Amino acid sequence: MNIAIVGTGYVGLVSGTCFAEMGAHVTCVDVDAQKIQKLKDGIMPIYEPGLEELVKRNVGFGRLSFTTDLTEVLDDVEVVFSAVGTPPDEDGSADLKYVLAVAKQFGQHINKYTILVTKSTVPVGTAKKVKAAIQTELDKRGVDIPFDVASNPEFLKEGAAIKDFMSPDRVVVGTESEKAKEVMTRLYRPLMLQNFRVIFMDIPSAEMTKYAANAMLATRISFMNDIANLCERVGANVDSVRKGIGTDTRIGSKFLYAGCGYGGSCFPKDVKALVHTGMDNDYHMEVIEAVERVNEKQKSIVYDKIINMAGPVKGKTIAIIGLAFKPDTDDMREAPALVVIDKLLKDGANVRVFDPIAMDECKRRIGDVVTYCKNMYDVADGADVFALMTEWRQFRMPSWNVIKKVMAGNVIVDGRNIYDRQELKELGFVYTRIGEK
């Protein structure tokens, strides 16, 4: 099957590469000529474990190619995926200008039956706008060319996206016609030969499913952080509470870890968009609004603990390890580390940072206002406080004796609850974590 994917960001590039790995012939399209040239040269615009190898292999086999011009391939493809960005507007709503631009170009140039599938996360009702935009362009041309629109939201986790795509727990597809359903079934069957887990539904339900899934996960995170903050005040241990409720099969243990808040490209944006969708339909999303408020407050928790443990930080040196919003990615969108660093700098602290992957991204975002270090021991050199923001695997078993030797102070702030309090206490550190007094 020949397909095109418009947008070579996280969703588009991973999806296109994985479809190619399964034998489809895929053309990835992007208006950014520099990005397309880099992809042709084998240079990845994002970090995702295993992606670079997969891209190069499928380019080599001739199943994956890149272009800036969708019209070059429209006559040869059965399906066009729209995976362009939907950044939040100032009011929190999703900006659909790129989605509608793809629909307009699609309508201007298709010459045979083709399906336009929205892969981007979009509000309920977007498919109607996409369909209208396509039909408007066909009417302008005075032609009657059949087409379908569909919704196929992504559920990829950054850092595990390839595995998620190749072995999904489910694929959600919203369609309006049996023909579109048949084409999408052919496309996804190779991924699910043992257990066909495509869930077909109407398009508005598919659009809502993506937002509902992310909002539920965000809710669990904010709920547990709210419980953690109360645990500290009443003398309870949030890790014990998590185990106690997570073993209830009605609740489960996933996404119940206390920490310094969620970030990334999905949860913050989608929570805001869902709230705005409620407002547009005269409905107040009270739970989801609370989820957002709790998370914004939680992003400052590590900063609050630094001040509580070390006092005023003007002139002091604070070491921050972990900059990306989660491990195994260089994504710093809405990262809690950015909030903490900004507050510390405004207080006059000297901030030293290290992340295994996200150093270049951090420098792109905030410049040279912090000191970029070589590793977790270099970052601790001369530090009064050592704070963890992202739980990379390589941070789990540090040589604390080395860190103690190079630090000027002895305060450890654990924003992800991965260290052992008793071990650090015995070594002479003053240690604090989330949700434990």
N, C-alpha and C positions, 0 to 999 in steps of 0.2 A: 504494500500500500504506500502511496506517495502522500505525504502530509507536509504542511508548512506551519511553522510556529513563529508568530510575530512577538518580538520581545525576547532579548537574550539576558534577562536578569536571572535571578535565582530560579524561579519557577520555569521559565521558558527554556533555559539552557539545560537544566537537569532533565526536564520532561523530554525535550528533543533528543538529547543524547541517549536516554534510556529507551525511547521508542526505536532509535536507530540500532541499539544493541539487540533489540528483539527482532530485527530484520526489516523494519520499515525504512523507506528512503525519505529522509527528513531534510528540509531546508529551513534553517533558522534565519529570521529576518530581523534587522534592527536599523533604525534610522541613524544610529551613531556609527559613522564610517570608521572612526578610529577603533572602536570596540570590535567591529567586524574584522578589520584588518589584523588586529591582535589575535582574534580567535583563529583566523586563517594561519597565523604564524605559530599557533599552539600556546598562546599566552592567555591564561584564564582571567576573567574580570572579577571572579569571586573565588573564595576558598571553600571547597567542600571535599572531604576525604574521598579519594578515588576518582574524582571527576576528570581531572586532567588526563589521566591514563585512558579513561573511557572515551573522551573526546578524540584524542589522537588516534586511538584504535579504529574508531568508526569513520573518521575522516580518511584514514588510510585504506579502509575497505570500500570507500566511495558511497557509504550510506548516509553520511552527514556532511552538509555543506552550509556555507554562510553567504548571505547577500544583504544588500541594503534596499533591494527593490522587490517588493512582493509581486508586482505585476509580471516579473520574469518567470514566475513559477505557477501562477494561478491556473493556467490552462492544463497543467500536469497533475494537479493535486485533487484529492477527494475531500480532504478536510483541512481547514485552516483553524489553528488554535490562536486565540488572542490572549497573550500572557503579558500584556503591557502593564505599567504601573497604575495604581489608583491611589495616589497620595491624598492625605486628608486636607480638605479645605480649611480655612480659618475657623469655620463653625463646626468642624469635626466630621462633616459629611465627606463621602468619598468623591474625589474629583474624577469624573468620567470622560474628560476630554480626549484622553489617549484611546480609550475603549471605543468611543464614537468615531474617532478619526480612522481607526482600523475598519469599522463597519462602513464608513463612507467610501474608503478606497476599495473595499471588497465589492460594494454595489456598483462602483464606477467601472470595474474591470472584469468581473466574472462573465464567462461566455457559456457555461454549462452548469448543471446541477452541482452545487458545492455546499458543504456545511461549514458554518462559522461557529466555532465552539469557544465560549468564554471560559478561560482558565483562570483569569484574574479574579480576585475576591471583589465582588460587586454587590451593591444593595439589591434587595428584592424589587423587581420591576425593571431592572436594567435590560433584560432580554427584549422587552417590549420596545424600548428605546433603540436598541441595536437593530431590531427587525424593521422598525419604522425608518431608520436612517438608510438601511440598505434599499428598502422599497422606494424611498424618495429618489435615490440615485438611479435606480432602474427606470422609474417613471420619466426622469429627465432624459434618459437615453431612448425612451420610447420602445423598450424591449420587455418581453415577458419571459424571464429566465427563472426557472424554479430554484429555490434554495431553502435551506433550513437553518435555524439557529438552535443552539443547545448550550447547556450549562454543565461544566465538568470541573467543579472546584477542586483545588489541590489540598492535600493533607500531609505535606512533607515536613519533616522535622529537620531543621538545619543541623548539620553534623551527621545525620543518618538518612539523608534524602534519597540516595541511590537505593539503599535497602528498602526504604518505604515505598519507592516507586515500583521496584521490581517484585516486591512481595507485599503488596498492600493488604491491610486487613479488610478494606472495602474500597470500592470506587463508586462515587456518586455521579449519576448522569441524569440531567433533566432534558427531556425531549418533548416535541409536539407531534411527531409523526413516526409511523412504523418504519419508514425508510431510514430516517436518521437513527433510530434505535438499532436497525440491522447493521448499519455502517459502524456505529460505535461498538457494537458487539464484536464484529470482525476485528476491530482495532485492538480491543482489550483481551480477546480470548487467548492469545499467546502468553499473556502474563498470568493467566489463571487456568491452566489446563487441568489441574487437579481439583480445583474448587472455584467455580465461577462466582465471584463475589461482587459483581456489578449490581448496584441497586438503582434501578430505573424509577424515575418519578417525574412529576410535572416540573417545569422550569422554576417557578417561584419557590417551590419546596427545596429544590437543589440549591438555589441561591441562599435561602435562609439556613440550610443545613450547615454551610461553612461558618457563618457568623455564630450560629448556636453552639457549634462545637468549640470554637475558640473562646467564646464567652464562658462556656462551662469550665474549661480548663483554667481560664483566668480567674474565675470565681473560686475554684478550689485553692489556687495559690493565695489569693487575697484572704480567703477565709482562714487558711492556716497561719498566715502572717498576723492576722488579727488575734487569733488564739494565742500565738507565740508571744505577742506583746502583753497580753493579759497574764500569761503564765509567768513572765518575769515579775509582774507586780504582786502575784499571789504566792510565789514560791514554788510553782509547778515546773516540770521539765517537759518542754514541747515534744522532745523526741519520744518520751514515754507516752504522751498523749497521742501522738501520731500512730505509734504501734497499737495502742489500745483501740483506736477507732478504725485504723486501716485493716485490721483483721476481720472486721465486720464485712461479710460478703456483699452487703448492700452498698457499702461505701468504697472499699478497696483502698490500696495504699498509694496509687499513682497520683502525682501532682499534689501531694500533701506535705511536701518538705518546706519548712520555714526557711526564709532567706531574706535577701535585701531587695526583693521585688522583681517583677518580670519586665523584659524589654523586647527588643527585636522589631521586625517589620510587620508582624501579624497581630499579636495580642493587643498592643496599645491602639493601633489604627482601627482594628475591627471592633473593639469595645466602643470606641468613640462613634464609629459609623452606625453601630446597632442602636446606641442611644439616640442618635440623630434620626434614624429611621423611625423609631418610636415617636419622636417629636413630630415628624412629618405626617404621622398617622394618628395624631391626637392621643398618644399613649405614653405614659411616663414609665420608663424602664428603671424602676427604683433600685432593684437589686444590682443591675449592671452599673448604674451610676455610682453606687457604693463601692463596687469592685474597683472602679477606676480611682476613686478618692483614696481608698486604702492603699492601692499600689503606688500612687504618687507620693504619699506620705512615707511609705516603706522604703522608697529609694534613698531617703536621707538617713536611714537607721544606722548605717555604718559611720557616717559623719557624726551623728548624735552620740554614738558610743565612744568615738575617738575623743570628743570633747569631754564626755563624762569621765573617761579614764585618764586622760592626759592634761586636761585643763585647756586654757587658751593655747592655740597652736601657732600664734604669730612668731616667726623666726624658728619654729621647730621643723624637723624633717619627718615627713610621713611617707612611708613606702606602701604602694598599692600594687598588689599582684592580681592580674586578671582584669582585662579591659573590655573584652567582648561581652555581649549580653548573656552568652552561654558558652560552654566549651565547644571545641571543634568547628568554630566559625570565626571569621574576622569581622562579623557584623556588629557594629556599635550603635545601630539605630535604637534610640530610647534606652541605652544601656545605663543601669544604675551607677556605674563607675563615673560616667560623665557628670552626674549630679554631685557626687561626693567630691570629685576633683575640683569642680567649679566652686563649691562652698569652701573648701580648704584654701584655694588660691585667694579667694576674696578675704579670708581671715588672715592672709599673710604667711601661710605655711609654704615651705619648700617641698614640692611633691616629686617623688621618684616613682617611676612606673615600669612594669614589665608584663608582657603578655606573649605567649608563644607564637601567635599569628597576627594579632591585631595592632601591632606597633605602627605600621605604616598608615593604617586607617585612623588611628588616634592622632598621629601627626597631621594627617590631612584635615582632621576635624578641628583640632585645637592648637596646632602649631607647636612651637618650642617653649611653651610656658611651663612645661614640666621637664624633668630629666629622664631620658629614655635609657634604660639599663639593659645589660647583656643577659642576665638571668635572675633567679629569685634570691641569690646570695649577693649579687652586685646591688640589687635594688635595696637590700637591707642595710647596706654599708652606711653607717652614721645615722640611721633612722631612730627616731624616738618612738615611733609607732609603726607596726607592721600589720597591714590590713589585707585580708583576702576578699575579693569581690566576685571572682569567677572560679568555679571548682574544676579547673583543668586536672586531668589525671596526674600529670607530672608534679602537681603541687601537693599531692596527698601525703607523701612521705618525705618531707624535707629533713635535712640534717640540722636539727635544732641547735646542736652545739656550735655549728658554724655560724648560724644566724645570731645566736647569743653573743658570740665573740665579736662580730662586726657591728652589731647594733649599738647605738648610744644609749637607748632606753630599753625597756623590757615589756612594753605593752603589745599584746597580740589581739587584734579584733577579727573575729572569724565571721564573715558575712554569709557563709554557706554551711556552717555547722559540720565541718569535716574533720576537725582536730580533736584530740583527747585532752580534756581539761586537766586530769590528774597528771598526765605525762608532763604537760607544760608547767604546771604548778611545781612539780618536783625539780624542774630545771631552773626555777627561779623567775619564770615569766608571770606577768599579770594578764590573765586571759579572760575574754568575754565573747559570748556568742549570742545568737538570736533565740529568744524564748526560754532562757534559763537564767535564773538569778545568780 
